[in-house]
Amino acid sequence: MNIDTKALAEKYGTPLYIYDFDYIENRYNTLKEAFAGKKSMINYAVKANSNLSVIAHLAKLGAGADCVSIGEVKRALDAGVDRYKIIFSGVGKRDDEIREALEKDILLLNLESEAEMKRVEMVAKELGKEARISIRVNPNIDPQTHPYISTGLHENKFGVEIDMAKRMYIYANRSEFLNPVGIHFHIGSQLTKLDPIREACQIVGDLVRSLRAIKIDIKFFDVGGGLGVVYDDEITISEKAYTQAIFEATKGLDLTLLCEPGRYMVANAGAFFTKVLYEKVNDGKRFVIVDGAMNDLLRPSLYDAYHKIEAVMVDGNVERTPADVVGPVCESGDFFGKNVPLPPLSHNDLLVVHSAGAYGFTMASNYNTRAKPAEVALQGGVDRLIRKRESYEDQVRLEREYL
Ligand SMILES: *Cc1c(COP(=O)(O)O)cnc(C)c1O
């Protein structure tokens, strides 16, 4: 980001999230162009960053939304996503969520088990509606990513096996209250290898062909999300190679191609800014204690995820020595980086934690009664607040009346 982040940190306070909306626009357009010549829809995975202004920005560009709770569906609608571009996914939908999604008449519900299909059928019957559905197939492919974010193996809780999917399609096709219009898979997150995606596309493409043969006409082919991004020195999948793999697997089929990128769209649009409180050395080990913590940005603690950390506007020639960057929360796991090469720092110096736009704020909590940080958008060189910093009052509002 080519801006005076120090001034922004002063203006809005720290800890602070800043998102580059021009970068998001560029990502959306690049991916959309890679689908040129085909019917396609990009359903932004709202869970990556569900700030209303982020969703609204993508909606204006034409994006749809992939949601995993009725709350996210409401956010998408609030932010101006067209209802016929909204997908509701997730392994455990409650009856009231199913009902509301059907009432709101969104594009489709993505089903992850036979039991869920029966539930959706029942609710649709109660409403006298036909539910548009897709089924999440688990193609049993190792996505070669972190086991916590791998979802496409039978040992994972997600989706159903091919044979089960087929039985479900046959059932749904006969049901008065179900309309099986889509097929879906999502094999994992932070994918940097194309082969697992290509393989999954082929397996699921073949399933579409065999369904056509029995007159079940799938219209939406949804390849999920998972496109990896650069946190460190990863070599990621090119958009063109990605869409080519999808095109090849679906050759000859008249389908609308859907994908659900989350991280791809926003991870590197965002940075997390935190100020140095103190430095200390314990038995020769250097610690930099900052005002941000795991409750603001959980990924390092949760996944041992790497985020590049730098001191803002410090002379490049200053000698750097390794330090652990840690927060004030009472957990040993409360760190942003280990052995980070940093210059000597003093009180109020600013650090930037890069690549924090995805699964950053959305995983934030109020642990230790810490208020969630503010969020700021940058667009065309102009900054604007898109979420106020939480106050203590915001945190106790739902408890006070019972005191
Ligand atoms: C989490 C998720 C996504 C987005 O994953 P990214 O790795 O952020 O692209 C897409 N689809 C489904 C079903 C998901 O659960």
The ligand as an SDF file (V2000), in Angstrom:
LIG
                    3D

 15 15  0  0  0  0  0  0  0  0999 V2000
  -14.3510  -21.5730    3.2180 C   0  0  0  0  0  0  0  0  0  0  0  0
  -15.0610  -21.9040    1.9680 C   0  0  0  0  0  0  0  0  0  0  0  0
  -14.7600  -21.1980    0.7870 C   0  0  0  0  0  0  0  0  0  0  0  0
  -13.6820  -20.1560    0.6900 C   0  0  0  0  0  0  0  0  0  0  0  0
  -12.4170  -20.6880    0.8730 O   0  0  0  0  0  0  0  0  0  0  0  0
  -11.1360  -19.7980    0.5180 P   0  0  0  0  0  0  0  0  0  0  0  0
  -10.0020  -20.7040    0.8080 O   0  0  0  0  0  0  0  0  0  0  0  0
  -11.1500  -18.6080    1.3920 O   0  0  0  0  0  0  0  0  0  0  0  0
  -11.2240  -19.4450   -0.9210 O   0  0  0  0  0  0  0  0  0  0  0  0
  -15.5090  -21.4970   -0.3320 C   0  0  0  0  0  0  0  0  0  0  0  0
  -16.4840  -22.4270   -0.3050 N   0  0  0  0  0  0  0  0  0  0  0  0
  -16.7870  -23.1280    0.8090 C   0  0  0  0  0  0  0  0  0  0  0  0
  -17.8770  -24.1200    0.7720 C   0  0  0  0  0  0  0  0  0  0  0  0
  -16.0880  -22.8990    1.9780 C   0  0  0  0  0  0  0  0  0  0  0  0
  -16.3800  -23.5950    3.0740 O   0  0  0  0  0  0  0  0  0  0  0  0
  1  2  1  0
  2  3  1  0
  2 14  2  0
  3  4  1  0
  3 10  2  0
  4  5  1  0
  5  6  1  0
  6  7  2  0
  6  8  1  0
  6  9  1  0
 10 11  1  0
 11 12  2  0
 12 13  1  0
 12 14  1  0
 14 15  1  0
M  END
$$$$
